[in-house]
Amino acid sequence: MNKEREKIDELIKETLNQEEAKFYDELEEHNLMGKLGEVYKSKVGWLAIIMNVVHLVIFGLLIYCIVQFFGTNETNELIKWASAGFLCMIAMGMLKLYIWMQMDKNDILREMKRLELQVATLSSKLDD
């Protein structure tokens, strides 16, 4: 399957002019760090930065809850601190999920752009 994709990519690059080929190369798949960097460079990058700051604050609260949990002997206090710790972990998981969803959205948009470019290339071939 990967060899077929490479063949298709090469065929498309052959039919494109230099500017279109450069744009097509920019649509290549990135590694995990590249995808994460795209989240911070997008239109909602400021929101991702704020979410990371909130994530660090919640992590600090989780550490505080863990320290308080191990520092108490009363059952009611243990339940309260354990519940607060679980809420912190759930909130951290949801913040991470948002970032992963943004990465997935960027991947889908990149593939849509590749498809649009392929359709445009094919339609220009048919017009000739």
Secondary structure, DSSP 8 states (H G I E B T S, - for coil): -HHHHHHHHHHHHHHS-HHHHHHHHHTS---HHHHHHHHHHSTTHHHHHHHHHHHHHHHHHHHHHHHHHHH---HHHHHHHHHHHHHHHHHHHHHHHHHHHHHHHHHHHHHHHHHHHHHHHHHHHHH-
